[in-house]
Amino acid sequence: MSASNQEAIKPSATKKQRDYYFDNVKFVLAMLVVIGHTYRPLIDESPIIKAVYLAIYSFHMPLFILISGYFAKGFNREGQNKKLISSVLIPYLIFQVLYSIYDYFIYGRDSLEISILEPYWAMWFLFSLFLWRLMMLPLFVNLKYPLVTASILAIAVGYVDEADGFLSLSRTIAFFPFFLFGYYLQRHHFEVLFAPWKRVVGWVGCILLVPLMYWLEFLSPFDLSFRRWMYFADPYESLGHAEWSAGLIRVGFILLTLIVSALVLAVIPQRKTWFSAMGSRSLSVYLLHGVFIKYYDAVNVDDKYPGPTLYILATLGAIALTCLLSSAWVTRVLRPLLQPQLRWIFRTSSPQEQQKLNKAY
């Protein structure tokens, strides 16, 4: 083979392959977000459903946040702030307004309330993600002990009674250690979990997680509202624990989350699967699923059709909805909402910067 032919094939031979493992992780987590929100109106109808709900909430958002931190390594590159505004802040503003209006009509509210600084329902994640990427991550990476500092703040914020939905303050601070931890993780840290015996342990642990949550919620002597503790959103006093040691309970939930997250990461396939491509479009699931979930909640399906049949149909419907909203044609049709082309609002200082911004889209 001639040298010129070798040169011709070299780029394709060395082309970076897509890491399907993280696409698979994102699809699973997006699906669990939808299932969790689908189960929320049903948790008082069935102890089993509540146990599954608690099992999901023991890890799914912290792990989602950890993965988001893992992909935030280029936060300080040129053009990243513009990309952050376009891909996170602008969609947050759009859907915050749309969901507030939708809530007004679907629930028959007496007045329409739109508050940009108090994220509506699941929109807190986008608002917090924007703050983590733009403000908190650049600050904490310069500290000597960033993870320790972030963890102390996550525990301390629970003692602040005023830390609530405004600016998503409680969740932004309480979940930040997971985001920061993900930022410091490298690919080889995940590979530690891929040994065959660890996959077996992962499956066993995931299966036992549901009966564990059932025991904790219904049979254990612990006087805790496990559901609300797992939200990482409420001050300790509002959770019925104003004592000085309440922060130790949050430490326990953080440790539980990390253990369960490791179990889940161990069982997710590394190879390309039928849902890998959909996992790359997980954000569309997060942004759009509330349209269906809120309607489902407003019509009180659990009161009209109670029983196991509803639970099965709700689960299958949530899985189908995840696949639908992560499909290529949905994201293509709704691209103006999901990825609005707003390059015109930015000042471009050079042709090189413009080229980098174009690549971001």
VEXVO-348553 format. One record per atom (N, C-alpha, C): atom name; x, y, z. Coordinates in steps of 0.05 Angstrom, whole numbers. Layout:
> site/c1/c2/c3
> CA/X/Y/Z;
...
This chain:
> site/c1/c2/c3
> N/17/-24/0;
> CA/0/0/0;
> C/18/25/0;
> N/11/44/-17;
> CA/27/68/-19;
> C/24/86/5;
> N/43/104/8;
> CA/42/123/31;
> C/18/141/29;
> N/11/148/4;
> CA/-12/166/1;
> C/-38/152/9;
> N/-40/126/3;
> CA/-64/111/11;
> C/-66/108/41;
> N/-42/104/54;
> CA/-42/102/83;
> C/-50/128/95;
> N/-42/151/83;
> CA/-50/177/94;
> C/-80/180/91;
> N/-91/170/69;
> CA/-120/173/64;
> C/-137/159/84;
> N/-128/135/93;
> CA/-145/120/111;
> C/-139/126/140;
> N/-118/140/146;
> CA/-110/146/173;
> C/-132/160/189;
> N/-144/182/178;
> CA/-165/196/193;
> C/-188/178/201;
> N/-197/161/183;
> CA/-220/144/190;
> C/-212/123/210;
> N/-187/114/208;
> CA/-178/93/227;
> C/-175/104/255;
> N/-169/130/257;
> CA/-165/142/283;
> C/-188/158/293;
> N/-210/157/278;
> CA/-234/173/285;
> C/-245/164/312;
> N/-251/183/329;
> CA/-260/178/356;
> C/-288/165/355;
> N/-290/142/368;
> CA/-315/128/368;
> C/-334/139/390;
> N/-360/139/385;
> CA/-379/148/405;
> C/-380/128/428;
> N/-382/139/452;
> CA/-383/122/476;
> C/-412/116/482;
> N/-421/92/473;
> CA/-449/85/475;
> C/-457/80/504;
> N/-438/75/521;
> CA/-444/69/549;
> C/-460/92/562;
> N/-450/116/557;
> CA/-463/139/570;
> C/-490/146/556;
> N/-492/140/531;
> CA/-519/142/518;
> C/-539/123/531;
> N/-530/99/537;
> CA/-547/79/550;
> C/-554/89/578;
> N/-535/99/592;
> CA/-540/110/619;
> C/-561/132/618;
> N/-558/150/599;
> CA/-577/173/598;
> C/-605/164/590;
> N/-607/144/573;
> CA/-634/134/566;
> C/-647/122/590;
> N/-633/105/605;
> CA/-644/91/628;
> C/-653/112/649;
> N/-637/132/654;
> CA/-643/153/673;
> C/-667/170/664;
> N/-668/176/638;
> CA/-691/192/628;
> C/-716/176/631;
> N/-715/150/625;
> CA/-739/133/628;
> C/-747/131/657;
> N/-728/130/676;
> CA/-736/129/704;
> C/-747/155/714;
> N/-739/178/702;
> CA/-751/203/709;
> C/-781/203/701;
> N/-787/193/677;
> CA/-815/191/668;
> C/-831/172/685;
> N/-819/148/691;
> CA/-833/129/708;
> C/-838/140/735;
> N/-818/153/747;
> CA/-821/165/773;
> C/-844/185/775;
> N/-845/203/755;
> CA/-866/223/754;
> C/-893/210/748;
> N/-893/188/734;
> CA/-918/174/728;
> C/-928/161/754;
> N/-910/151/770;
> CA/-918/137/795;
> C/-927/156/817;
> N/-919/181/815;
> CA/-924/200/837;
> C/-953/201/846;
> N/-973/202/828;
> CA/-1001/203/837;
> C/-1010/176/848;
> N/-994/155/845;
> CA/-1003/128/852;
> C/-991/118/878;
> N/-972/133/890;
> CA/-957/122/913;
> C/-974/118/937;
> N/-996/132/940;
> CA/-1013/128/963;
> C/-1034/106/958;
> N/-1034/95/933;
> CA/-1053/74/926;
> C/-1041/46/931;
> N/-1015/44/929;
> CA/-1002/17/930;
> C/-975/19/944;
> N/-971/3/965;
> CA/-945/3/979;
> C/-922/-6/960;
> N/-928/-24/942;
> CA/-908/-34/924;
> C/-899/-12/905;
> N/-919/2/894;
> CA/-912/25/876;
> C/-896/46/891;
> N/-903/51/916;
> CA/-887/70/931;
> C/-859/61/936;
> N/-855/35/941;
> CA/-828/24/945;
> C/-812/27/919;
> N/-824/21/896;
> CA/-810/24/871;
> C/-803/54/866;
> N/-822/71/872;
> CA/-818/100/870;
> C/-795/109/887;
> N/-793/100/911;
> CA/-771/108/929;
> C/-745/96/919;
> N/-746/72/908;
> CA/-721/61/897;
> C/-711/77/874;
> N/-728/87/857;
> CA/-720/104/834;
> C/-709/130/845;
> N/-722/142/864;
> CA/-713/168/874;
> C/-689/167/892;
> N/-681/143/899;
> CA/-657/140/915;
> C/-632/145/899;
> N/-634/147/872;
> CA/-609/151/857;
> C/-613/166/831;
> N/-637/166/819;
> CA/-639/174/790;
> C/-631/203/784;
> N/-640/222/800;
> CA/-631/250/795;
> C/-602/255/803;
> N/-593/245/827;
> CA/-565/249/833;
> C/-547/237/811;
> N/-554/213/801;
> CA/-537/201/780;
> C/-539/217/754;
> N/-563/226/747;
> CA/-566/244/724;
> C/-547/268/727;
> N/-547/279/750;
> CA/-530/303/755;
> C/-501/296/754;
> N/-493/273/765;
> CA/-466/264/764;
> C/-456/261/735;
> N/-473/249/718;
> CA/-466/246/690;
> C/-464/274/676;
> N/-481/292/684;
> CA/-480/319/673;
> C/-453/332/680;
> N/-444/328/705;
> CA/-418/338/713;
> C/-395/326/698;
> N/-398/300/692;
> CA/-377/286/677;
> C/-373/299/650;
> N/-394/308/638;
> CA/-393/320/611;
> C/-388/350/612;
> N/-382/361/636;
> CA/-378/390/638;
> C/-348/397/639;
> N/-331/378/631;
> CA/-302/383/633;
> C/-292/406/615;
> N/-306/412/594;
> CA/-298/434/577;
> C/-311/460/583;
> N/-319/464/608;
> CA/-335/488/615;
> C/-320/514/610;
> N/-293/513/611;
> CA/-277/537/608;
> C/-266/542/580;
> N/-275/526/561;
> CA/-266/530/534;
> C/-280/554/522;
> N/-268/565/502;
> CA/-279/589/488;
> C/-306/581/475;
> N/-326/598/479;
> CA/-352/594/468;
> C/-371/577/484;
> N/-361/566/507;
> CA/-378/548/523;
> C/-401/563/536;
> N/-396/588/545;
> CA/-417/603/558;
> C/-440/609/539;
> N/-433/615/514;
> CA/-454/619/494;
> C/-470/593/489;
> N/-455/571/487;
> CA/-469/546/484;
> C/-487/539/507;
> N/-478/546/532;
> CA/-493/541/556;
> C/-519/558/556;
> N/-517/583/547;
> CA/-541/600/546;
> C/-560/589/525;
> N/-550/580/502;
> CA/-567/571/481;
> C/-580/544/487;
> N/-565/526/499;
> CA/-575/498/503;
> C/-588/493/530;
> N/-583/511/549;
> CA/-595/506/576;
> C/-613/530/585;
> N/-602/554/585;
> CA/-617/576/596;
> C/-641/583/579;
> N/-637/586/553;
> CA/-659/593/535;
> C/-681/572/536;
> N/-675/546/533;
> CA/-696/526/536;
> C/-710/527/563;
> N/-695/533/584;
> CA/-707/536/611;
> C/-728/558/610;
> N/-720/581/600;
> CA/-739/604/599;
> C/-764/598/582;
> N/-760/584/560;
> CA/-782/577/543;
> C/-801/558/557;
> N/-791/537/568;
> CA/-808/517/580;
> C/-818/526/607;
> N/-804/543/621;
> CA/-815/554/646;
> C/-840/569/641;
> N/-840/585/620;
> CA/-864/601/613;
> C/-886/582/602;
> N/-879/564/584;
> CA/-899/546/572;
> C/-912/528/593;
> N/-897/517/611;
> CA/-908/500/632;
> C/-925/516/652;
> N/-917/540/658;
> CA/-933/557/676;
> C/-961/562/664;
> N/-961/568/638;
> CA/-987/572/624;
> C/-1003/546/623;
> N/-989/525/616;
> CA/-1002/499/615;
> C/-1014/491/642;
> N/-1000/496/663;
> CA/-1009/490/690;
> C/-1034/506/696;
> N/-1035/531/688;
> CA/-1059/548/692;
> C/-1084/536/680;
> N/-1081/526/655;
> CA/-1105/516/641;
> C/-1111/487/650;
> N/-1091/470/654;
> CA/-1096/442/659;
> C/-1108/437/687;
> N/-1100/454/706;
> CA/-1110/451/733;
> C/-1132/472/740;
> N/-1139/489/721;
> CA/-1159/509/726;
> C/-1152/528/749;
> N/-1128/539/749;
> CA/-1119/557/769;
> C/-1135/583/769;
> N/-1136/596/792;
> CA/-1150/622/794;
> C/-1134/644/781;
> N/-1108/642/780;
> CA/-1091/663/768;
> C/-1067/650/755;
> N/-1056/664/735;
> CA/-1033/655/721;
> C/-1008/666/734;
> N/-990/649/743;
> CA/-965/658/756;
> C/-941/648/740;
> N/-925/666/732;
> CA/-900/660/718;
> C/-877/672/733;
> N/-860/656/744;
> CA/-837/665/759;
> C/-812/653/748;
> N/-795/669/736;
> CA/-770/659/724;
> C/-751/649/746;
> N/-752/661/769;
> CA/-733/655/790;
> C/-742/633/809;
> N/-766/622/805;
> CA/-776/599/820;
> C/-783/577/800;
> N/-765/560/794;
> CA/-769/540/773;
> C/-794/523/778;
> N/-809/519/756;
> CA/-834/504/757;
> C/-828/474/756;
> N/-836/459/776;
> CA/-835/430/776;
> C/-807/420/768;
> N/-805/404/747;
> CA/-779/392/739;
> C/-760/411/726;
> N/-768/436/721;
> CA/-751/455/709;
> C/-727/464/727;
> N/-729/456/752;
> CA/-707/463/771;
> C/-680/453/761;
> N/-681/429/748;
> CA/-656/417/740;
> C/-641/434/719;
> N/-656/446/700;
> CA/-643/463/680;
> C/-632/488/693;
> N/-648/500/711;
> CA/-639/524/724;
> C/-614/518/741;
> N/-614/497/756;
> CA/-591/489/773;
> C/-567/482/755;
> N/-572/468/733;
> CA/-550/461/715;
> C/-536/486/704;
> N/-552/506/698;
> CA/-541/532/688;
> C/-523/544/710;
> N/-532/544/734;
> CA/-517/556/756;
> C/-492/540/762;
> N/-494/513/761;
> CA/-471/496/766;
> C/-449/501/745;
> N/-457/503/720;
> CA/-437/506/698;
> C/-426/534/697;
> N/-443/554/701;
> CA/-434/582/697;
> C/-420/593/721;
> N/-429/587/745;
> CA/-419/601/769;
> C/-404/583/788;
> N/-417/560/795;
> CA/-406/545/817;
> C/-381/528/809;
> N/-382/515/786;
> CA/-360/498/778;
> C/-334/515/774;
> N/-335/538/760;
> CA/-311/554/757;
> C/-300/563/784;
> N/-317/567/804;
> CA/-308/576/830;
> C/-295/552/846;
> N/-309/530/846;
> CA/-300/508/864;
> C/-275/494/853;
> N/-270/494/827;
> CA/-246/480/817;
> C/-221/494/826;
> N/-223/519/835;
> CA/-200/534/845;
> C/-195/530/875;
> N/-213/516/888;
> CA/-209/512/917;
> C/-191/488/922;
> N/-179/487/945;
> CA/-160/466/952;
> C/-175/440/958;
> N/-198/442/970;
> CA/-214/418/976;
> C/-243/422/965;
> N/-246/421/939;
> CA/-272/428/928;
> C/-295/409/936;
> N/-290/383/935;
> CA/-311/364/941;
> C/-319/365/971;
> N/-299/368/988;
> CA/-305/371/1017;
> C/-321/396/1022;
> N/-313/418/1010;
> CA/-328/443/1014;
> C/-356/441/1003;
> N/-359/430/979;
> CA/-386/427/968;
> C/-404/409/985;
> N/-392/388/996;
> CA/-408/370/1013;
> C/-416/383/1039;
> N/-399/399/1051;
> CA/-406/413/1075;
> C/-429/432/1070;
> N/-427/447/1048;
> CA/-449/465/1041;
> C/-475/451/1036;
> N/-473/427/1023;
> CA/-497/412/1017;
> C/-511/403/1043;
> N/-496/397/1063;
> CA/-507/389/1089;
> C/-517/413/1104;
> N/-501/435/1103;
> CA/-508/459/1118;
> C/-533/473/1107;
> N/-539/472/1081;
> CA/-561/486/1070;
> C/-588/476/1081;
> N/-588/451/1091;
> CA/-612/440/1103;
> C/-620/454/1128;
> N/-601/467/1141;
> CA/-608/482/1166;
> C/-619/509/1161;
> N/-619/518/1136;
> CA/-629/545/1128;
> C/-658/542/1121;
> N/-676/553/1138;
> CA/-704/550/1133;
> C/-714/565/1108;
> N/-699/586/1100;
> CA/-707/602/1077;
> C/-698/590/1051;
> N/-683/568/1052;
> CA/-673/555/1027;
> C/-696/538/1016;
> N/-710/549/997;
> CA/-732/534/986;
> C/-731/535/955;
> N/-755/540/943;
> CA/-756/539/914;
> C/-744/563/900;
> N/-740/585/914;
> CA/-729/609/902;
> C/-701/604/892;
> N/-696/608/866;
> CA/-671/603/853;
> C/-663/573/854;
> N/-683/556/862;
> CA/-677/528/866;
> C/-654/525/885;
> N/-653/542/905;
> CA/-629/545/921;
> C/-621/519/936;
> N/-641/507/949;
> CA/-635/483/965;
> C/-624/461/947;
> N/-638/455/925;
> CA/-629/433/908;
> C/-603/440/894;
> N/-600/465/886;
> CA/-575/473/872;
> C/-551/468/890;
> N/-553/475/915;
> CA/-530/471/933;
> C/-528/441/942;
> N/-551/429/948;
> CA/-550/402/959;
> C/-541/381/938;
> N/-548/385/913;
> CA/-541/366/892;
> C/-514/372/880;
> N/-503/396/885;
> CA/-478/403/872;
> C/-455/384/877;
> N/-452/372/900;
> CA/-429/352/903;
> C/-430/330/883;
> N/-454/321/875;
> CA/-456/300/855;
> C/-446/310/828;
> N/-453/335/821;
> CA/-444/347/796;
> C/-414/350/796;
> N/-403/359/819;
> CA/-374/364/821;
> C/-359/337/821;
> N/-370/317/834;
> CA/-358/291/834;
> C/-357/279/806;
> N/-378/283/791;
> CA/-378/274/763;
> C/-358/288/746;
> N/-354/314/752;
> CA/-334/329/737;
> C/-306/317/741;
> N/-300/308/764;
> CA/-273/297/770;
> C/-269/268/761;
> N/-291/255/755;
> CA/-289/227/746;
> C/-277/225/718;
> N/-262/204/713;
> CA/-252/198/687;
> C/-264/172/677;
> N/-261/166/651;
> CA/-273/142/640;
> C/-264/116/654;
> N/-239/115/662;
> CA/-229/91/675;
> C/-241/86/703;
> N/-252/107/715;
> CA/-266/103/741;
> C/-291/87/737;
> N/-305/92/714;
> CA/-329/76/709;
> C/-322/48/701;
> N/-299/44/688;
> CA/-291/17/679;
> C/-286/-1/703;
> N/-280/10/726;
> CA/-277/-6/750;
> C/-301/-23/756;
> N/-325/-13/747;
> CA/-350/-27/753;
> C/-357/-49/733;
> N/-341/-52/713;
> CA/-349/-70/690;
> C/-341/-99/693;
> N/-328/-106/715;
> CA/-321/-134/719;
> C/-346/-151/720;
> N/-346/-176/709;
> CA/-370/-193/709;
> C/-382/-197/736;
> N/-365/-202/756;
> CA/-376/-207/783;
> C/-389/-182/795;
> N/-379/-158/787;
> CA/-391/-133/796;
> C/-418/-129/783;
> N/-421/-138/758;
> CA/-447/-136/745;
> C/-467/-153/759;
> N/-459/-177/768;
> CA/-477/-195/783;
> C/-485/-181/809;
> N/-466/-170/823;
> CA/-471/-155/848;
> C/-490/-132/842;
> N/-486/-118/820;
> CA/-503/-96/813;
> C/-532/-105/809;
> N/-536/-127/795;
> CA/-563/-136/790;
> C/-577/-145/816;
> N/-562/-159/833;
> CA/-573/-167/859;
> C/-580/-143/875;
> N/-562/-124/876;
> CA/-568/-100/892;
> C/-592/-84/882;
> N/-594/-82/855;
> CA/-617/-67/844;
> C/-643/-82/850;
> N/-643/-108/849;
> CA/-667/-123/855;
> C/-675/-121/884;
> N/-655/-121/902;
> CA/-660/-119/930;
> C/-667/-91/939;
> N/-663/-71/922;
> CA/-668/-44/929;
> C/-697/-39/935;
> N/-715/-51/919;
> CA/-744/-47/924;
> C/-753/-58/951;
> N/-747/-83/958;
> CA/-755/-92/985;
> C/-741/-76/1007;
> N/-717/-66/1002;
> CA/-704/-50/1022;
> C/-720/-24/1027;
> N/-729/-11/1005;
> CA/-745/13/1008;
> C/-772/7/1021;
> N/-783/-16/1015;
> CA/-808/-24/1027;
> C/-805/-26/1057;
> N/-783/-39/1065;
> CA/-778/-42/1094;
> C/-773/-15/1108;
> N/-757/1/1095;
> CA/-751/28/1107;
> C/-776/44/1110;
> N/-793/43/1091;
> CA/-817/61/1091;
> C/-839/50/1109;
> N/-844/24/1109;
> CA/-867/13/1122;
> C/-861/-4/1147;
> N/-837/-15/1150;
> CA/-832/-33/1172;
> C/-810/-25/1191;
> N/-793/-7/1182;
> CA/-770/0/1199;
> C/-778/19/1221;
> N/-762/22/1242;
> CA/-768/40/1264;
> C/-761/69/1258;
> N/-750/75/1234;
> CA/-741/102/1228;
> C/-765/120/1222;
> N/-766/142/1236;
> CA/-788/161/1233;
> C/-780/183/1213;
> N/-780/176/1187;
> CA/-771/194/1167;
> C/-790/194/1143;
> N/-793/217/1131;
> CA/-808/219/1106;
> C/-788/214/1084;
> N/-783/189/1077;
> CA/-762/182/1058;
> C/-765/197/1032;
> N/-790/199/1023;
> CA/-795/212/997;
> C/-784/241/997;
> N/-791/256/1017;
> CA/-783/284/1018;
> C/-753/287/1023;
> N/-742/269/1039;
> CA/-713/270/1043;
> C/-698/266/1017;
> N/-708/248/1000;
> CA/-694/242/975;
> C/-696/265/954;
> N/-714/284/958;
> CA/-716/306/940;
> C/-693/326/944;
> N/-681/326/968;
> CA/-659/345/974;
> C/-668/373/971;
> N/-694/379/976;
> CA/-705/405/971;
> C/-715/420/995;
> N/-721/405/1017;
> CA/-734/417/1040;
> C/-714/421/1063;
> N/-717/443/1078;
> CA/-701/447/1102;
> C/-708/425/1122;
> N/-688/419/1139;
> CA/-692/397/1158;
> C/-716/402/1177;
> N/-720/427/1184;
> CA/-742/433/1203;
> C/-769/426/1191;
> N/-772/431/1165;
> CA/-798/425/1152;
> C/-801/395/1149;
> N/-779/380/1151;
> CA/-780/350/1150;
> C/-784/338/1177;
> N/-788/355/1198;
> CA/-793/346/1225;
> C/-768/339/1240;
> N/-745/350/1231;
> CA/-720/344/1245;
> C/-704/370/1248;
> N/-710/385/1268;
> CA/-697/410/1273;
> C/-672/407/1291;
> N/-666/383/1299;
> CA/-644/378/1317;
> C/-617/382/1303;
> N/-596/387/1318;
> CA/-570/394/1307;
> C/-559/371/1290;
> N/-567/346/1296;
> CA/-556/323/1282;
> C/-571/316/1256;
> N/-590/332/1248;
> CA/-606/326/1224;
> C/-588/324/1199;
> N/-566/338/1199;
> CA/-548/337/1176;
> C/-537/309/1172;
> N/-535/293/1193;
> CA/-524/266/1190;
> C/-544/248/1175;
> N/-569/255/1176;
> CA/-589/240/1160;
> C/-584/245/1130;
> N/-578/270/1123;
> CA/-572/276/1095;
> C/-547/262/1086;
> N/-527/260/1104;
> CA/-503/245/1098;
> C/-509/216/1091;
> N/-528/205/1107;
> CA/-536/177/1102;
> C/-549/174/1075;
> N/-565/193/1067;
> CA/-578/192/1041;
> C/-558/196/1018;
> N/-538/213/1022;
> CA/-518/217/1002;
> C/-502/191/998;
> N/-495/177/1020;
> CA/-480/152/1018;
> C/-497/131/1004;
> N/-523/130/1011;
> CA/-541/111/998;
> C/-542/115/968;
> N/-544/141/961;
> CA/-546/148/932;
> C/-521/139/917;
> N/-498/143/929;
> CA/-473/136/916;
> C/-470/106/912;
> N/-479/91/933;
> CA/-478/62/931;
> C/-497/51/910;
> N/-521/61/910;
> CA/-541/51/891;
> C/-533/60/863;
> N/-522/84/860;
> CA/-513/93/833;
> C/-492/74/822;
> N/-473/66/839;
> CA/-452/47/830;
> C/-464/21/821;
> N/-484/11/836;
> CA/-498/-14/828;
> C/-511/-11/801;
> N/-524/11/796;
> CA/-539/16/771;
> C/-519/19/748;
> N/-497/34/752;
> CA/-477/38/731;
> C/-464/11/723;
> N/-463/-8/742;
> CA/-450/-33/737;
> C/-467/-51/718;
> N/-493/-47/718;
> CA/-510/-65/702;
> C/-517/-54/674;
> N/-512/-29/669;
> CA/-519/-17/644;
> C/-499/-26/622;
> N/-509/-35/599;
> CA/-491/-46/579;
> C/-472/-25/567;
> N/-448/-34/560;
> CA/-428/-16/548;
> C/-430/-14/518;
> N/-441/-35/505;
> CA/-443/-36/476;
> C/-466/-19/466;
> N/-467/-17/439;
> CA/-489/-3/426;
> C/-514/-20/429;
> N/-536/-8/437;
> CA/-561/-22/440;
> C/-583/-8/424;
> N/-607/-20/425;
> CA/-629/-8/409;
> C/-637/19/420;
> N/-630/26/445;
> CA/-638/51/456;
> C/-614/71/459;
> N/-591/64/448;
> CA/-568/82/451;
> C/-573/109/438;
> N/-583/109/413;
> CA/-588/134/399;
> C/-608/151/413;
> N/-628/138/425;
> CA/-648/154/440;
> C/-636/166/465;
> N/-617/152/477;
> CA/-603/163/500;
> C/-589/189/494;
> N/-580/193/470;
> CA/-566/218/463;
> C/-586/241/461;
> N/-612/235/462;
> CA/-632/256/460;
> C/-649/257/486;
> N/-636/250/508;
> CA/-650/248/534;
> C/-661/275/544;
> N/-649/297/536;
> CA/-658/323/546;
> C/-686/329/535;
> N/-692/320/511;
> CA/-719/325/500;
> C/-740/310/516;
> N/-733/287/527;
> CA/-751/272/544;
> C/-757/288/569;
> N/-736/298/581;
> CA/-738/313/606;
> C/-756/338/602;
> N/-752/352/580;
> CA/-767/377/575;
> C/-796/372/567;
> N/-801/351/553;
> CA/-828/348/541;
> C/-847/330/556;
> N/-836/312/573;
> CA/-854/292/585;
> C/-875/304/603;
> N/-869/327/615;
> CA/-888/340/633;
> C/-915/347/620;
> N/-915/351/594;
> CA/-940/357/580;
> C/-960/334/584;
> N/-950/309/583;
> CA/-967/286/586;
> C/-971/279/615;
> N/-950/281/631;
> CA/-952/274/659;
> C/-971/293/674;
> N/-970/318/668;
> CA/-988/337/682;
> C/-1017/333/674;
> N/-1022/326/649;
> CA/-1050/320/641;
> C/-1060/295/655;
> N/-1043/275/655;
> CA/-1049/249/668;
> C/-1055/254/698;
> N/-1040/272/711;
> CA/-1045/278/739;
> C/-1070/294/743;
> N/-1076/313/725;
> CA/-1099/331/728;
> C/-1125/316/725;
> N/-1126/295/709;
> CA/-1151/281/705;
> C/-1157/259/726;
> N/-1138/256/745;
> CA/-1141/238/767;
> C/-1147/209/758;
> N/-1130/199/741;
> CA/-1133/172/731;
> C/-1133/152/754;
> N/-1118/157/775;
> CA/-1116/138/797;
> C/-1142/135/812;
> N/-1159/156/811;
> CA/-1185/154/824;
> C/-1205/139/807;
> N/-1203/141/781;
> CA/-1222/130/763;
> C/-1216/101/757;
> N/-1191/94/755;
> CA/-1183/66/747;
> C/-1162/55/766;
> N/-1169/52/791;
> CA/-1149/42/810;
> C/-1143/12/806;
> N/-1120/3/816;
> CA/-1115/-25/815;
> C/-1090/-32/799;
> N/-1083/-58/800;
> CA/-1058/-67/786;
> C/-1058/-62/756;
> N/-1081/-63/743;
> CA/-1082/-58/714;
> C/-1071/-30/708;
> N/-1080/-10/725;
> CA/-1070/17/721;
> C/-1040/19/725;
> N/-1030/5/744;
> CA/-1001/6/750;
> C/-985/-5/727;
> N/-994/-27/715;
> CA/-981/-39/692;
> C/-982/-21/668;
> N/-1006/-10/663;
> CA/-1009/7/639;
> C/-993/33/643;
> N/-993/44/667;
> CA/-977/68/672;
> C/-948/63/667;
> N/-937/40/676;
> CA/-909/34/671;
> C/-903/31/642;
> N/-920/16/627;
> CA/-915/12/599;
> C/-918/39/584;
> N/-937/55/592;
> CA/-941/81/580;
> C/-917/99/584;
> N/-905/98/608;
> CA/-882/115/613;
> C/-858/107/596;
> N/-855/80/592;
> CA/-833/71/575;
> C/-838/79/547;
> N/-862/75/537;
> CA/-869/83/510;
> C/-865/113/505;
> N/-873/129/525;
> CA/-870/158/523;
> C/-841/166/521;
> N/-824/152/537;
> CA/-795/158/536;
> C/-785/153/508;
> N/-792/130/496;
> CA/-783/123/469;
> C/-794/143/449;
> N/-818/152/452;
> CA/-830/171/433;
> C/-816/198/434;
> N/-812/208/458;
> CA/-801/235/460;
> C/-771/236/454;
> N/-758/213/455;
> CA/-729/212/448;
> C/-725/203/419;
> N/-746/201/404;
> CA/-744/193/376;
> C/-733/216/359;
> N/-720/209/337;
> CA/-707/230/320;
> C/-727/249/309;
> N/-751/239/301;
> CA/-770/257/287;
> C/-782/277/307;
> N/-786/269/332;
> CA/-797/288/352;
> C/-777/310/357;
> N/-752/303/361;
> CA/-732/323/366;
> C/-728/341/342;
> N/-731/330/318;
> CA/-728/346/294;
> C/-751/366/291;
> N/-775/357/295;
> CA/-799/374/292;
> C/-798/396/313;
> N/-790/390/338;
> CA/-791/409/360;
> C/-764/422/365;
> N/-746/421/346;
> CA/-720/433/350;
> C/-721/463/356;
> N/-739/478/345;
> CA/-740/507/352;
> C/-745/512/382;
> N/-758/493/395;
> CA/-762/496/424;
> C/-739/484/440;
> N/-730/461/430;
> CA/-709/446/445;
> C/-681/458/441;
> N/-676/467/417;
> CA/-650/478/410;
> C/-654/503/393;
> N/-664/524/404;
> CA/-670/548/388;
> C/-644/560/376;
> N/-646/568/351;
> CA/-623/580/338;
> C/-623/610/344;
> N/-607/617/364;
> CA/-606/645/374;
> C/-578/657/371;
> N/-564/650/350;
> CA/-537/661/347;
> C/-538/691/344;
> N/-560/701/335;
> CA/-562/730/330;
> C/-561/747/355;
> N/-565/735/379;
> CA/-565/750/403;
> C/-537/754/414;
> N/-518/739/403;
> CA/-490/740/414;
> C/-473/759/397;
> N/-455/772/411;
> CA/-434/788/398;
> C/-412/769/390;
> N/-404/770/365;
> CA/-382/753/356;
> C/-357/770/352;
> N/-336/763/366;
> CA/-312/779/367;
> C/-293/772/344;
> N/-296/748/333;
> CA/-277/740/312;
> C/-289/718/295;
> N/-279/715/271;
> CA/-288/692/254;
> C/-283/665/267;
> N/-261/663/282;
> CA/-255/637/295;
> C/-276/631/317;
> N/-284/651/332;
> CA/-305/647/352;
> C/-331/640/340;
> N/-338/653/317;
> CA/-363/647/303;
> C/-363/618/293;
> N/-339/608/284;
> CA/-338/581/274;
> C/-342/561/297;
> N/-331/567/321;
> CA/-335/550/344;
> C/-364/550/353;
> N/-377/573/352;
> CA/-405/574/359;
> C/-422/559/340;
> N/-416/559/314;
> CA/-431/544/294;
> C/-429/514/300;
> N/-405/505/309;
> CA/-402/477/315;
> C/-418/469/339;
> N/-424/488/357;
> CA/-440/482/381;
> C/-468/475/374;
> N/-477/483/351;
> CA/-504/477/342;
> C/-504/452/325;
